[in-house]
């Protein structure tokens, strides 16, 4: 049964919660994110652009629903009037 598959420790790491190697990695990532304010501004700008696009799409969709409903109500009224006048 000599399997060449990695062990659990190889797959998931040898240290447990609070392993020093994990702490070092976390600190390195925090140092990398030191200029986070400019990155946050970029993210906000992209999100704002996405929001504007979504808002425009919602407005167009609402207009289509409104006009479709109007046409549908008029069609129902016409059908009702045709039935009432034929009697």
Secondary structure, DSSP 8 states (H G I E B T S, - for coil): ----S--HHHHH-S--TT-HHHHHHHHHHHHHTTTHHHHHHHHHHHHHHHHHHHHHHHHHHHHHHHHHHHHHHHHHHHHHHHHHHH-
